[in-house]
Amino acid sequence: MADTDLKSPSVKEPENIHDLTGFVQTLLTQMQDKFQNMSDQIITRIDEMSNRIDELEKNIGDLMTQAGVDEPEK
């Protein structure tokens, strides 16, 4: 099997230092974009979970009040 058989047809192999530099910069930009996207998704999920926990605490407090149970001191 020839070495060229293993290469993706959509990826151009760098032929000189300028091509290599551009390739690396593009790769780093793509990685940074993916990392930023994943970070944004994680932050969104943490915010959603925080909102759910706040709502749960409120509901538990309301239930305790309706049941006549005093809230424990913090």
PDB file of N, H, CA, C and O in Angstrom:
ATOM      1  N   MET A   1       0.847  -1.171   0.000  1.00  0.00           N
ATOM      2  CA  MET A   1       0.000   0.000   0.000  1.00  0.00           C
ATOM      3  C   MET A   1       0.891   1.232   0.000  1.00  0.00           C
ATOM      4  O   MET A   1       1.825   1.326   0.797  1.00  0.00           O
ATOM      5  N   ALA A   2       0.613   2.154  -0.870  1.00  0.00           N
ATOM      6  H   ALA A   2      -0.146   2.077  -1.517  1.00  0.00           H
ATOM      7  CA  ALA A   2       1.414   3.368  -0.977  1.00  0.00           C
ATOM      8  C   ALA A   2       1.057   4.315   0.160  1.00  0.00           C
ATOM      9  O   ALA A   2      -0.038   4.255   0.719  1.00  0.00           O
ATOM     10  N   ASP A   3       2.000   5.188   0.492  1.00  0.00           N
ATOM     11  H   ASP A   3       2.890   5.236   0.039  1.00  0.00           H
ATOM     12  CA  ASP A   3       1.806   6.149   1.568  1.00  0.00           C
ATOM     13  C   ASP A   3       0.640   7.080   1.259  1.00  0.00           C
ATOM     14  O   ASP A   3      -0.067   7.500   2.175  1.00  0.00           O
ATOM     15  N   THR A   4       0.427   7.408  -0.003  1.00  0.00           N
ATOM     16  H   THR A   4       1.001   7.067  -0.747  1.00  0.00           H
ATOM     17  CA  THR A   4      -0.666   8.315  -0.369  1.00  0.00           C
ATOM     18  C   THR A   4      -2.029   7.671  -0.178  1.00  0.00           C
ATOM     19  O   THR A   4      -3.028   8.388  -0.110  1.00  0.00           O
ATOM     20  N   ASP A   5      -2.113   6.353  -0.088  1.00  0.00           N
ATOM     21  H   ASP A   5      -1.302   5.771  -0.143  1.00  0.00           H
ATOM     22  CA  ASP A   5      -3.391   5.680   0.120  1.00  0.00           C
ATOM     23  C   ASP A   5      -3.969   5.968   1.498  1.00  0.00           C
ATOM     24  O   ASP A   5      -5.178   5.842   1.695  1.00  0.00           O
ATOM     25  N   LEU A   6      -3.138   6.348   2.446  1.00  0.00           N
ATOM     26  H   LEU A   6      -2.156   6.450   2.287  1.00  0.00           H
ATOM     27  CA  LEU A   6      -3.582   6.569   3.821  1.00  0.00           C
ATOM     28  C   LEU A   6      -4.072   7.989   4.053  1.00  0.00           C
ATOM     29  O   LEU A   6      -4.665   8.261   5.097  1.00  0.00           O
ATOM     30  N   LYS A   7      -3.847   8.895   3.125  1.00  0.00           N
ATOM     31  H   LYS A   7      -3.365   8.673   2.277  1.00  0.00           H
ATOM     32  CA  LYS A   7      -4.182  10.297   3.318  1.00  0.00           C
ATOM     33  C   LYS A   7      -5.617  10.565   2.894  1.00  0.00           C
ATOM     34  O   LYS A   7      -6.130   9.972   1.945  1.00  0.00           O
ATOM     35  N   SER A   8      -6.245  11.468   3.619  1.00  0.00           N
ATOM     36  H   SER A   8      -5.828  11.950   4.390  1.00  0.00           H
ATOM     37  CA  SER A   8      -7.594  11.889   3.267  1.00  0.00           C
ATOM     38  C   SER A   8      -7.508  12.788   2.039  1.00  0.00           C
ATOM     39  O   SER A   8      -6.626  13.644   1.975  1.00  0.00           O
ATOM     40  N   PRO A   9      -8.384  12.623   1.082  1.00  0.00           N
ATOM     41  CA  PRO A   9      -8.314  13.449  -0.120  1.00  0.00           C
ATOM     42  C   PRO A   9      -8.612  14.918   0.139  1.00  0.00           C
ATOM     43  O   PRO A   9      -8.205  15.766  -0.654  1.00  0.00           O
ATOM     44  N   SER A  10      -9.320  15.253   1.239  1.00  0.00           N
ATOM     45  H   SER A  10      -9.650  14.564   1.884  1.00  0.00           H
ATOM     46  CA  SER A  10      -9.677  16.635   1.519  1.00  0.00           C
ATOM     47  C   SER A  10      -8.581  17.388   2.276  1.00  0.00           C
ATOM     48  O   SER A  10      -8.679  18.604   2.445  1.00  0.00           O
ATOM     49  N   VAL A  11      -7.539  16.688   2.734  1.00  0.00           N
ATOM     50  H   VAL A  11      -7.459  15.701   2.596  1.00  0.00           H
ATOM     51  CA  VAL A  11      -6.465  17.318   3.488  1.00  0.00           C
ATOM     52  C   VAL A  11      -5.249  17.461   2.588  1.00  0.00           C
ATOM     53  O   VAL A  11      -4.698  16.479   2.090  1.00  0.00           O
ATOM     54  N   LYS A  12      -4.845  18.718   2.392  1.00  0.00           N
ATOM     55  H   LYS A  12      -5.293  19.515   2.796  1.00  0.00           H
ATOM     56  CA  LYS A  12      -3.669  18.982   1.562  1.00  0.00           C
ATOM     57  C   LYS A  12      -2.436  18.935   2.449  1.00  0.00           C
ATOM     58  O   LYS A  12      -2.363  19.625   3.466  1.00  0.00           O
ATOM     59  N   GLU A  13      -1.481  18.128   2.063  1.00  0.00           N
ATOM     60  H   GLU A  13      -1.540  17.567   1.237  1.00  0.00           H
ATOM     61  CA  GLU A  13      -0.245  18.016   2.831  1.00  0.00           C
ATOM     62  C   GLU A  13       0.592  19.270   2.632  1.00  0.00           C
ATOM     63  O   GLU A  13       0.772  19.711   1.498  1.00  0.00           O
ATOM     64  N   PRO A  14       1.116  19.864   3.733  1.00  0.00           N
ATOM     65  CA  PRO A  14       1.944  21.065   3.605  1.00  0.00           C
ATOM     66  C   PRO A  14       3.205  20.761   2.784  1.00  0.00           C
ATOM     67  O   PRO A  14       3.854  19.731   2.963  1.00  0.00           O
ATOM     68  N   GLU A  15       3.525  21.683   1.887  1.00  0.00           N
ATOM     69  H   GLU A  15       2.998  22.520   1.741  1.00  0.00           H
ATOM     70  CA  GLU A  15       4.678  21.480   1.021  1.00  0.00           C
ATOM     71  C   GLU A  15       5.868  22.330   1.418  1.00  0.00           C
ATOM     72  O   GLU A  15       6.992  22.030   1.016  1.00  0.00           O
ATOM     73  N   ASN A  16       5.654  23.393   2.206  1.00  0.00           N
ATOM     74  H   ASN A  16       4.741  23.636   2.533  1.00  0.00           H
ATOM     75  CA  ASN A  16       6.762  24.229   2.660  1.00  0.00           C
ATOM     76  C   ASN A  16       6.430  24.780   4.041  1.00  0.00           C
ATOM     77  O   ASN A  16       5.369  24.490   4.595  1.00  0.00           O
ATOM     78  N   ILE A  17       7.336  25.571   4.590  1.00  0.00           N
ATOM     79  H   ILE A  17       8.197  25.807   4.141  1.00  0.00           H
ATOM     80  CA  ILE A  17       7.178  26.067   5.962  1.00  0.00           C
ATOM     81  C   ILE A  17       5.961  26.981   6.084  1.00  0.00           C
ATOM     82  O   ILE A  17       5.303  26.994   7.124  1.00  0.00           O
ATOM     83  N   HIS A  18       5.654  27.740   5.042  1.00  0.00           N
ATOM     84  H   HIS A  18       6.188  27.730   4.197  1.00  0.00           H
ATOM     85  CA  HIS A  18       4.483  28.633   5.098  1.00  0.00           C
ATOM     86  C   HIS A  18       3.195  27.821   5.104  1.00  0.00           C
ATOM     87  O   HIS A  18       2.255  28.135   5.834  1.00  0.00           O
ATOM     88  N   ASP A  19       3.161  26.768   4.277  1.00  0.00           N
ATOM     89  H   ASP A  19       3.924  26.513   3.683  1.00  0.00           H
ATOM     90  CA  ASP A  19       1.993  25.899   4.270  1.00  0.00           C
ATOM     91  C   ASP A  19       1.834  25.210   5.619  1.00  0.00           C
ATOM     92  O   ASP A  19       0.724  25.081   6.137  1.00  0.00           O
ATOM     93  N   LEU A  20       2.952  24.770   6.178  1.00  0.00           N
ATOM     94  H   LEU A  20       3.853  24.875   5.757  1.00  0.00           H
ATOM     95  CA  LEU A  20       2.925  24.088   7.475  1.00  0.00           C
ATOM     96  C   LEU A  20       2.432  25.036   8.563  1.00  0.00           C
ATOM     97  O   LEU A  20       1.621  24.655   9.407  1.00  0.00           O
ATOM     98  N   THR A  21       2.924  26.270   8.538  1.00  0.00           N
ATOM     99  H   THR A  21       3.583  26.580   7.853  1.00  0.00           H
ATOM    100  CA  THR A  21       2.501  27.257   9.527  1.00  0.00           C
ATOM    101  C   THR A  21       1.003  27.521   9.415  1.00  0.00           C
ATOM    102  O   THR A  21       0.298  27.565  10.424  1.00  0.00           O
ATOM    103  N   GLY A  22       0.525  27.693   8.204  1.00  0.00           N
ATOM    104  H   GLY A  22       1.097  27.658   7.385  1.00  0.00           H
ATOM    105  CA  GLY A  22      -0.900  27.911   7.987  1.00  0.00           C
ATOM    106  C   GLY A  22      -1.728  26.722   8.431  1.00  0.00           C
ATOM    107  O   GLY A  22      -2.793  26.877   9.029  1.00  0.00           O
ATOM    108  N   PHE A  23      -1.224  25.519   8.128  1.00  0.00           N
ATOM    109  H   PHE A  23      -0.359  25.393   7.643  1.00  0.00           H
ATOM    110  CA  PHE A  23      -1.922  24.299   8.520  1.00  0.00           C
ATOM    111  C   PHE A  23      -2.037  24.204  10.033  1.00  0.00           C
ATOM    112  O   PHE A  23      -3.103  23.890  10.562  1.00  0.00           O
ATOM    113  N   VAL A  24      -0.940  24.476  10.724  1.00  0.00           N
ATOM    114  H   VAL A  24      -0.074  24.731  10.294  1.00  0.00           H
ATOM    115  CA  VAL A  24      -0.935  24.401  12.191  1.00  0.00           C
ATOM    116  C   VAL A  24      -1.846  25.478  12.778  1.00  0.00           C
ATOM    117  O   VAL A  24      -2.577  25.211  13.732  1.00  0.00           O
ATOM    118  N   GLN A  25      -1.811  26.679  12.226  1.00  0.00           N
ATOM    119  H   GLN A  25      -1.217  26.896  11.451  1.00  0.00           H
ATOM    120  CA  GLN A  25      -2.676  27.748  12.726  1.00  0.00           C
ATOM    121  C   GLN A  25      -4.145  27.394  12.530  1.00  0.00           C
ATOM    122  O   GLN A  25      -4.967  27.619  13.418  1.00  0.00           O
ATOM    123  N   THR A  26      -4.471  26.843  11.376  1.00  0.00           N
ATOM    124  H   THR A  26      -3.803  26.660  10.654  1.00  0.00           H
ATOM    125  CA  THR A  26      -5.850  26.424  11.121  1.00  0.00           C
ATOM    126  C   THR A  26      -6.263  25.329  12.088  1.00  0.00           C
ATOM    127  O   THR A  26      -7.366  25.360  12.633  1.00  0.00           O
ATOM    128  N   LEU A  27      -5.393  24.375  12.299  1.00  0.00           N
ATOM    129  H   LEU A  27      -4.496  24.350  11.856  1.00  0.00           H
ATOM    130  CA  LEU A  27      -5.681  23.281  13.220  1.00  0.00           C
ATOM    131  C   LEU A  27      -5.894  23.800  14.638  1.00  0.00           C
ATOM    132  O   LEU A  27      -6.827  23.380  15.321  1.00  0.00           O
ATOM    133  N   LEU A  28      -5.030  24.712  15.081  1.00  0.00           N
ATOM    134  H   LEU A  28      -4.272  25.054  14.526  1.00  0.00           H
ATOM    135  CA  LEU A  28      -5.166  25.279  16.430  1.00  0.00           C
ATOM    136  C   LEU A  28      -6.454  26.092  16.555  1.00  0.00           C
ATOM    137  O   LEU A  28      -7.110  26.050  17.596  1.00  0.00           O
ATOM    138  N   THR A  29      -6.821  26.826  15.512  1.00  0.00           N
ATOM    139  H   THR A  29      -6.288  26.860  14.667  1.00  0.00           H
ATOM    140  CA  THR A  29      -8.062  27.592  15.537  1.00  0.00           C
ATOM    141  C   THR A  29      -9.265  26.661  15.633  1.00  0.00           C
ATOM    142  O   THR A  29     -10.197  26.921  16.394  1.00  0.00           O
ATOM    143  N   GLN A  30      -9.244  25.573  14.859  1.00  0.00           N
ATOM    144  H   GLN A  30      -8.487  25.362  14.240  1.00  0.00           H
ATOM    145  CA  GLN A  30     -10.342  24.613  14.918  1.00  0.00           C
ATOM    146  C   GLN A  30     -10.441  23.982  16.302  1.00  0.00           C
ATOM    147  O   GLN A  30     -11.538  23.810  16.833  1.00  0.00           O
ATOM    148  N   MET A  31      -9.302  23.638  16.881  1.00  0.00           N
ATOM    149  H   MET A  31      -8.410  23.778  16.450  1.00  0.00           H
ATOM    150  CA  MET A  31      -9.300  23.048  18.229  1.00  0.00           C
ATOM    151  C   MET A  31      -9.824  24.046  19.251  1.00  0.00           C
ATOM    152  O   MET A  31     -10.592  23.685  20.142  1.00  0.00           O
ATOM    153  N   GLN A  32      -9.405  25.310  19.121  1.00  0.00           N
ATOM    154  H   GLN A  32      -8.780  25.604  18.397  1.00  0.00           H
ATOM    155  CA  GLN A  32      -9.868  26.339  20.045  1.00  0.00           C
ATOM    156  C   GLN A  32     -11.373  26.537  19.916  1.00  0.00           C
ATOM    157  O   GLN A  32     -12.067  26.677  20.922  1.00  0.00           O
ATOM    158  N   ASP A  33     -11.883  26.550  18.685  1.00  0.00           N
ATOM    159  H   ASP A  33     -11.319  26.436  17.867  1.00  0.00           H
ATOM    160  CA  ASP A  33     -13.325  26.695  18.465  1.00  0.00           C
ATOM    161  C   ASP A  33     -14.100  25.532  19.087  1.00  0.00           C
ATOM    162  O   ASP A  33     -15.138  25.740  19.716  1.00  0.00           O
ATOM    163  N   LYS A  34     -13.597  24.317  18.911  1.00  0.00           N
ATOM    164  H   LYS A  34     -12.754  24.149  18.400  1.00  0.00           H
ATOM    165  CA  LYS A  34     -14.265  23.146  19.491  1.00  0.00           C
ATOM    166  C   LYS A  34     -14.222  23.200  21.014  1.00  0.00           C
ATOM    167  O   LYS A  34     -15.211  22.893  21.681  1.00  0.00           O
ATOM    168  N   PHE A  35     -13.077  23.591  21.560  1.00  0.00           N
ATOM    169  H   PHE A  35     -12.274  23.841  21.019  1.00  0.00           H
ATOM    170  CA  PHE A  35     -12.950  23.709  23.011  1.00  0.00           C
ATOM    171  C   PHE A  35     -13.904  24.767  23.551  1.00  0.00           C
ATOM    172  O   PHE A  35     -14.557  24.553  24.573  1.00  0.00           O
ATOM    173  N   GLN A  36     -13.987  25.911  22.867  1.00  0.00           N
ATOM    174  H   GLN A  36     -13.456  26.085  22.037  1.00  0.00           H
ATOM    175  CA  GLN A  36     -14.881  26.977  23.301  1.00  0.00           C
ATOM    176  C   GLN A  36     -16.330  26.517  23.251  1.00  0.00           C
ATOM    177  O   GLN A  36     -17.107  26.808  24.161  1.00  0.00           O
ATOM    178  N   ASN A  37     -16.697  25.799  22.195  1.00  0.00           N
ATOM    179  H   ASN A  37     -16.066  25.562  21.456  1.00  0.00           H
ATOM    180  CA  ASN A  37     -18.055  25.275  22.061  1.00  0.00           C
ATOM    181  C   ASN A  37     -18.371  24.312  23.206  1.00  0.00           C
ATOM    182  O   ASN A  37     -19.439  24.392  23.812  1.00  0.00           O
ATOM    183  N   MET A  38     -17.445  23.410  23.497  1.00  0.00           N
ATOM    184  H   MET A  38     -16.577  23.345  23.005  1.00  0.00           H
ATOM    185  CA  MET A  38     -17.659  22.458  24.592  1.00  0.00           C
ATOM    186  C   MET A  38     -17.743  23.194  25.928  1.00  0.00           C
ATOM    187  O   MET A  38     -18.576  22.852  26.769  1.00  0.00           O
ATOM    188  N   SER A  39     -16.895  24.194  26.131  1.00  0.00           N
ATOM    189  H   SER A  39     -16.219  24.472  25.449  1.00  0.00           H
ATOM    190  CA  SER A  39     -16.929  24.972  27.376  1.00  0.00           C
ATOM    191  C   SER A  39     -18.265  25.684  27.535  1.00  0.00           C
ATOM    192  O   SER A  39     -18.844  25.708  28.621  1.00  0.00           O
ATOM    193  N   ASP A  40     -18.747  26.265  26.437  1.00  0.00           N
ATOM    194  H   ASP A  40     -18.277  26.246  25.555  1.00  0.00           H
ATOM    195  CA  ASP A  40     -20.041  26.951  26.486  1.00  0.00           C
ATOM    196  C   ASP A  40     -21.171  25.979  26.828  1.00  0.00           C
ATOM    197  O   ASP A  40     -22.068  26.309  27.604  1.00  0.00           O
ATOM    198  N   GLN A  41     -21.119  24.776  26.242  1.00  0.00           N
ATOM    199  H   GLN A  41     -20.390  24.509  25.612  1.00  0.00           H
ATOM    200  CA  GLN A  41     -22.144  23.771  26.540  1.00  0.00           C
ATOM    201  C   GLN A  41     -22.092  23.354  28.004  1.00  0.00           C
ATOM    202  O   GLN A  41     -23.135  23.190  28.637  1.00  0.00           O
ATOM    203  N   ILE A  42     -20.898  23.184  28.542  1.00  0.00           N
ATOM    204  H   ILE A  42     -20.051  23.318  28.028  1.00  0.00           H
ATOM    205  CA  ILE A  42     -20.751  22.791  29.947  1.00  0.00           C
ATOM    206  C   ILE A  42     -21.295  23.890  30.861  1.00  0.00           C
ATOM    207  O   ILE A  42     -22.019  23.604  31.815  1.00  0.00           O
ATOM    208  N   ILE A  43     -20.946  25.141  30.570  1.00  0.00           N
ATOM    209  H   ILE A  43     -20.358  25.373  29.796  1.00  0.00           H
ATOM    210  CA  ILE A  43     -21.426  26.258  31.391  1.00  0.00           C
ATOM    211  C   ILE A  43     -22.946  26.354  31.334  1.00  0.00           C
ATOM    212  O   ILE A  43     -23.594  26.602  32.351  1.00  0.00           O
ATOM    213  N   THR A  44     -23.514  26.160  30.150  1.00  0.00           N
ATOM    214  H   THR A  44     -22.987  25.959  29.323  1.00  0.00           H
ATOM    215  CA  THR A  44     -24.974  26.183  30.004  1.00  0.00           C
ATOM    216  C   THR A  44     -25.609  25.089  30.842  1.00  0.00           C
ATOM    217  O   THR A  44     -26.611  25.328  31.516  1.00  0.00           O
ATOM    218  N   ARG A  45     -25.043  23.899  30.810  1.00  0.00           N
ATOM    219  H   ARG A  45     -24.229  23.705  30.262  1.00  0.00           H
ATOM    220  CA  ARG A  45     -25.600  22.789  31.596  1.00  0.00           C
ATOM    221  C   ARG A  45     -25.460  23.040  33.088  1.00  0.00           C
ATOM    222  O   ARG A  45     -26.361  22.707  33.858  1.00  0.00           O
ATOM    223  N   ILE A  46     -24.346  23.621  33.503  1.00  0.00           N
ATOM    224  H   ILE A  46     -23.614  23.891  32.878  1.00  0.00           H
ATOM    225  CA  ILE A  46     -24.166  23.944  34.926  1.00  0.00           C
ATOM    226  C   ILE A  46     -25.202  24.980  35.354  1.00  0.00           C
ATOM    227  O   ILE A  46     -25.793  24.864  36.427  1.00  0.00           O
ATOM    228  N   ASP A  47     -25.423  26.000  34.511  1.00  0.00           N
ATOM    229  H   ASP A  47     -24.943  26.094  33.639  1.00  0.00           H
ATOM    230  CA  ASP A  47     -26.441  27.015  34.827  1.00  0.00           C
ATOM    231  C   ASP A  47     -27.834  26.397  34.921  1.00  0.00           C
ATOM    232  O   ASP A  47     -28.606  26.730  35.819  1.00  0.00           O
ATOM    233  N   GLU A  48     -28.152  25.496  33.990  1.00  0.00           N
ATOM    234  H   GLU A  48     -27.525  25.226  33.260  1.00  0.00           H
ATOM    235  CA  GLU A  48     -29.456  24.823  34.023  1.00  0.00           C
ATOM    236  C   GLU A  48     -29.600  23.999  35.297  1.00  0.00           C
ATOM    237  O   GLU A  48     -30.653  24.013  35.935  1.00  0.00           O
ATOM    238  N   MET A  49     -28.553  23.288  35.662  1.00  0.00           N
ATOM    239  H   MET A  49     -27.697  23.276  35.144  1.00  0.00           H
ATOM    240  CA  MET A  49     -28.600  22.465  36.869  1.00  0.00           C
ATOM    241  C   MET A  49     -28.735  23.352  38.109  1.00  0.00           C
ATOM    242  O   MET A  49     -29.461  23.004  39.040  1.00  0.00           O
ATOM    243  N   SER A  50     -28.055  24.472  38.128  1.00  0.00           N
ATOM    244  H   SER A  50     -27.465  24.755  37.372  1.00  0.00           H
ATOM    245  CA  SER A  50     -28.164  25.403  39.249  1.00  0.00           C
ATOM    246  C   SER A  50     -29.598  25.914  39.382  1.00  0.00           C
ATOM    247  O   SER A  50     -30.132  26.010  40.487  1.00  0.00           O
ATOM    248  N   ASN A  51     -30.215  26.239  38.249  1.00  0.00           N
ATOM    249  H   ASN A  51     -29.781  26.162  37.351  1.00  0.00           H
ATOM    250  CA  ASN A  51     -31.607  26.696  38.281  1.00  0.00           C
ATOM    251  C   ASN A  51     -32.535  25.596  38.791  1.00  0.00           C
ATOM    252  O   ASN A  51     -33.465  25.868  39.549  1.00  0.00           O
ATOM    253  N   ARG A  52     -32.285  24.377  38.382  1.00  0.00           N
ATOM    254  H   ARG A  52     -31.529  24.156  37.766  1.00  0.00           H
ATOM    255  CA  ARG A  52     -33.112  23.256  38.846  1.00  0.00           C
ATOM    256  C   ARG A  52     -32.944  23.040  40.351  1.00  0.00           C
ATOM    257  O   ARG A  52     -33.916  22.768  41.055  1.00  0.00           O
ATOM    258  N   ILE A  53     -31.730  23.159  40.832  1.00  0.00           N
ATOM    259  H   ILE A  53     -30.940  23.379  40.260  1.00  0.00           H
ATOM    260  CA  ILE A  53     -31.477  22.985  42.268  1.00  0.00           C
ATOM    261  C   ILE A  53     -32.165  24.098  43.057  1.00  0.00           C
ATOM    262  O   ILE A  53     -32.769  23.846  44.099  1.00  0.00           O
ATOM    263  N   ASP A  54     -32.069  25.331  42.552  1.00  0.00           N
ATOM    264  H   ASP A  54     -31.578  25.536  41.706  1.00  0.00           H
ATOM    265  CA  ASP A  54     -32.746  26.452  43.232  1.00  0.00           C
ATOM    266  C   ASP A  54     -34.253  26.212  43.293  1.00  0.00           C
ATOM    267  O   ASP A  54     -34.879  26.429  44.330  1.00  0.00           O
ATOM    268  N   GLU A  55     -34.828  25.767  42.185  1.00  0.00           N
ATOM    269  H   GLU A  55     -34.319  25.590  41.343  1.00  0.00           H
ATOM    270  CA  GLU A  55     -36.268  25.485  42.139  1.00  0.00           C
ATOM    271  C   GLU A  55     -36.630  24.349  43.102  1.00  0.00           C
ATOM    272  O   GLU A  55     -37.655  24.413  43.781  1.00  0.00           O
ATOM    273  N   LEU A  56     -35.795  23.321  43.161  1.00  0.00           N
ATOM    274  H   LEU A  56     -34.962  23.269  42.610  1.00  0.00           H
ATOM    275  CA  LEU A  56     -36.024  22.197  44.062  1.00  0.00           C
ATOM    276  C   LEU A  56     -35.976  22.658  45.518  1.00  0.00           C
ATOM    277  O   LEU A  56     -36.814  22.257  46.327  1.00  0.00           O
ATOM    278  N   GLU A  57     -34.999  23.497  45.851  1.00  0.00           N
ATOM    279  H   GLU A  57     -34.318  23.823  45.194  1.00  0.00           H
ATOM    280  CA  GLU A  57     -34.906  24.016  47.217  1.00  0.00           C
ATOM    281  C   GLU A  57     -36.149  24.832  47.577  1.00  0.00           C
ATOM    282  O   GLU A  57     -36.671  24.731  48.687  1.00  0.00           O
ATOM    283  N   LYS A  58     -36.612  25.640  46.621  1.00  0.00           N
ATOM    284  H   LYS A  58     -36.188  25.723  45.719  1.00  0.00           H
ATOM    285  CA  LYS A  58     -37.821  26.431  46.850  1.00  0.00           C
ATOM    286  C   LYS A  58     -39.020  25.516  47.081  1.00  0.00           C
ATOM    287  O   LYS A  58     -39.802  25.734  48.006  1.00  0.00           O
ATOM    288  N   ASN A  59     -39.162  24.495  46.240  1.00  0.00           N
ATOM    289  H   ASN A  59     -38.527  24.318  45.488  1.00  0.00           H
ATOM    290  CA  ASN A  59     -40.291  23.571  46.382  1.00  0.00           C
ATOM    291  C   ASN A  59     -40.242  22.819  47.707  1.00  0.00           C
ATOM    292  O   ASN A  59     -41.273  22.621  48.350  1.00  0.00           O
ATOM    293  N   ILE A  60     -39.057  22.404  48.110  1.00  0.00           N
ATOM    294  H   ILE A  60     -38.220  22.565  47.587  1.00  0.00           H
ATOM    295  CA  ILE A  60     -38.918  21.713  49.404  1.00  0.00           C
ATOM    296  C   ILE A  60     -39.286  22.660  50.545  1.00  0.00           C
ATOM    297  O   ILE A  60     -39.979  22.267  51.484  1.00  0.00           O
ATOM    298  N   GLY A  61     -38.821  23.908  50.463  1.00  0.00           N
ATOM    299  H   GLY A  61     -38.258  24.227  49.700  1.00  0.00           H
ATOM    300  CA  GLY A  61     -39.179  24.897  51.485  1.00  0.00           C
ATOM    301  C   GLY A  61     -40.678  25.119  51.546  1.00  0.00           C
ATOM    302  O   GLY A  61     -41.256  25.200  52.629  1.00  0.00           O
ATOM    303  N   ASP A  62     -41.311  25.217  50.374  1.00  0.00           N
ATOM    304  H   ASP A  62     -40.841  25.151  49.494  1.00  0.00           H
ATOM    305  CA  ASP A  62     -42.774  25.392  50.336  1.00  0.00           C
ATOM    306  C   ASP A  62     -43.488  24.191  50.952  1.00  0.00           C
ATOM    307  O   ASP A  62     -44.446  24.357  51.707  1.00  0.00           O
ATOM    308  N   LEU A  63     -43.027  22.989  50.633  1.00  0.00           N
ATOM    309  H   LEU A  63     -42.249  22.854  50.020  1.00  0.00           H
ATOM    310  CA  LEU A  63     -43.634  21.780  51.201  1.00  0.00           C
ATOM    311  C   LEU A  63     -43.460  21.724  52.712  1.00  0.00           C
ATOM    312  O   LEU A  63     -44.377  21.339  53.438  1.00  0.00           O
ATOM    313  N   MET A  64     -42.273  22.112  53.180  1.00  0.00           N
ATOM    314  H   MET A  64     -41.528  22.425  52.590  1.00  0.00           H
ATOM    315  CA  MET A  64     -42.027  22.112  54.625  1.00  0.00           C
ATOM    316  C   MET A  64     -42.937  23.125  55.322  1.00  0.00           C
ATOM    317  O   MET A  64     -43.451  22.865  56.410  1.00  0.00           O
ATOM    318  N   THR A  65     -43.128  24.280  54.684  1.00  0.00           N
ATOM    319  H   THR A  65     -42.710  24.492  53.800  1.00  0.00           H
ATOM    320  CA  THR A  65     -44.004  25.303  55.258  1.00  0.00           C
ATOM    321  C   THR A  65     -45.449  24.802  55.309  1.00  0.00           C
ATOM    322  O   THR A  65     -46.141  24.987  56.310  1.00  0.00           O
ATOM    323  N   GLN A  66     -45.896  24.166  54.225  1.00  0.00           N
ATOM    324  H   GLN A  66     -45.334  24.015  53.412  1.00  0.00           H
ATOM    325  CA  GLN A  66     -47.246  23.631  54.194  1.00  0.00           C
ATOM    326  C   GLN A  66     -47.442  22.530  55.220  1.00  0.00           C
ATOM    327  O   GLN A  66     -48.534  22.377  55.768  1.00  0.00           O
ATOM    328  N   ALA A  67     -46.383  21.754  55.486  1.00  0.00           N
ATOM    329  H   ALA A  67     -45.497  21.878  55.040  1.00  0.00           H
ATOM    330  CA  ALA A  67     -46.484  20.665  56.457  1.00  0.00           C
ATOM    331  C   ALA A  67     -46.291  21.165  57.885  1.00  0.00           C
ATOM    332  O   ALA A  67     -46.469  20.407  58.837  1.00  0.00           O
ATOM    333  N   GLY A  68     -45.926  22.442  58.038  1.00  0.00           N
ATOM    334  H   GLY A  68     -45.782  23.059  57.265  1.00  0.00           H
ATOM    335  CA  GLY A  68     -45.741  22.997  59.379  1.00  0.00           C
ATOM    336  C   GLY A  68     -44.413  22.625  60.011  1.00  0.00           C
ATOM    337  O   GLY A  68     -44.254  22.710  61.229  1.00  0.00           O
ATOM    338  N   VAL A  69     -43.480  22.222  59.209  1.00  0.00           N
ATOM    339  H   VAL A  69     -43.608  22.152  58.219  1.00  0.00           H
ATOM    340  CA  VAL A  69     -42.156  21.839  59.712  1.00  0.00           C
ATOM    341  C   VAL A  69     -41.249  23.067  59.650  1.00  0.00           C
ATOM    342  O   VAL A  69     -41.168  23.753  58.631  1.00  0.00           O
ATOM    343  N   ASP A  70     -40.564  23.326  60.776  1.00  0.00           N
ATOM    344  H   ASP A  70     -40.630  22.769  61.604  1.00  0.00           H
ATOM    345  CA  ASP A  70     -39.617  24.440  60.787  1.00  0.00           C
ATOM    346  C   ASP A  70     -38.389  24.071  59.967  1.00  0.00           C
ATOM    347  O   ASP A  70     -37.947  22.922  59.948  1.00  0.00           O
ATOM    348  N   GLU A  71     -37.851  25.087  59.289  1.00  0.00           N
ATOM    349  H   GLU A  71     -38.209  26.021  59.304  1.00  0.00           H
ATOM    350  CA  GLU A  71     -36.613  24.837  58.529  1.00  0.00           C
ATOM    351  C   GLU A  71     -35.469  24.706  59.501  1.00  0.00           C
ATOM    352  O   GLU A  71     -35.404  25.432  60.493  1.00  0.00           O
ATOM    353  N   PRO A  72     -34.546  23.766  59.222  1.00  0.00           N
ATOM    354  CA  PRO A  72     -33.385  23.619  60.097  1.00  0.00           C
ATOM    355  C   PRO A  72     -32.499  24.865  60.009  1.00  0.00           C
ATOM    356  O   PRO A  72     -32.396  25.506  58.963  1.00  0.00           O
ATOM    357  N   GLU A  73     -31.869  25.181  61.127  1.00  0.00           N
ATOM    358  H   GLU A  73     -31.953  24.660  61.977  1.00  0.00           H
ATOM    359  CA  GLU A  73     -30.989  26.362  61.168  1.00  0.00           C
ATOM    360  C   GLU A  73     -29.717  26.056  60.412  1.00  0.00           C
ATOM    361  O   GLU A  73     -29.200  24.939  60.440  1.00  0.00           O
ATOM    362  N   LYS A  74     -29.226  27.084  59.732  1.00  0.00           N
ATOM    363  H   LYS A  74     -29.646  27.991  59.709  1.00  0.00           H
ATOM    364  CA  LYS A  74     -28.021  26.927  58.929  1.00  0.00           C
ATOM    365  C   LYS A  74     -26.825  27.469  59.644  1.00  0.00           C
ATOM    366  O   LYS A  74     -25.715  27.421  59.114  1.00  0.00           O
TER     367      LYS A  74
END
